[in-house]
Amino acid sequence: MGGVIELFIVMLLIAAAAFAPLGFFIYKYTQKNVKPFGETEPHGDSPSFVNDLAESAIHFFKSRVAKK
């Protein structure tokens, strides 16, 4: 019977650790005038190498398809 109790306690600790980020997110989201992810920029406002690379690849494929 002691093994079952130990297993239950270990599983309870694992579940608490797994769901702690979700609980923190809900706590932050329900506060008034608080953004849960902090100050974030709107999508597309900040230039990046990956965005430039993706845009050039899209332009390349569009030009190849338009030629055919």
JOHU-V212166 format. One record per helix or strand of 3 or more residues. SS is the DSSP state (H for helix, E for strand). FROM is the first residue (numbers start at 1). TO is the last residue. If there is no record, write none. Layout:
[[SS,FROM,TO] [SS,FROM,TO]]
This chain:
[[H,2,30] [H,49,67]]
